[in-house]
């Protein structure tokens, strides 16, 4: 019984993966700053068509919660 050839990956890069024009670290600063992606349910997406409307609503909610918290302390 013959042994089949090992299917070890080669260390050479295939010709279709041409990185000769690439720039090392091009997006590293953007990556380090991070990103904050939040998915909302479809029915909420109808009420908030863009990020500005979501941010405005959240700011209003934070303001209301802060006022309520300050009233509890007083």
N, C-alpha and C positions, 0 to 999 in steps of 0.2 A: 504494500500500500504506500503510495507516494504522499509526501507531505505537501500541502498547498503553500504557496508563497505567502509570506506575511504581508498583511495590508497595513503596514506602518505608514503614517503620513510622512511625506517628504518635507524637508525644511525649506525647499525652494518655493518661491511665490509664483503662482500661476500667472501667465502673461495677461490674462484678462483683469487681474488686480494690479493695475498700474498706479502706484503712489508717487511717481517721480515728480509730479507737480504739487504734491501735498505740502502743507505748512504745519510743522510740528507745534503743538500747543496753541493752535489758532483760537480755540474756544475755551481754553482752560480758565481764564478770568471769569467768563460768563458762568461756567460750571461752578466755580468756587463761590460765587455770589449766591448761588442756589436758585431754586425756583419753587413756587408755591402754587401748584395746580390743584384745584378743587372741582370735583364733579358735582353738579346739582341735578336733581331729578327733572325729568322733562316738563312736568307741570310748572315747576319753578322757573325753568328756562323761558317759558312764555311770559312770565311776569317780569323777568329780568333779562332783557334782550342783549345787554352788553355789560362789560366789566364795570363801567362807571355807575350804572344803576345798582349793581350788586354792592359796590363799595359805599355808595351813598346810603343805602338801606342799612348796611352793617354799622356805619358810623352813627346813624340815628339810633339804632338799637343799643350801641355802646353808651351813647349819651343818656338814653332813658335808664339803662341799668345803673349807670354811675349816679344819676340823680336819686334813684330809688335807694341805692346803697347809702348815700349821704343822708337821706331822710331817716333811715334806720339807726344811724349812729347818733343823730341829734336828739 
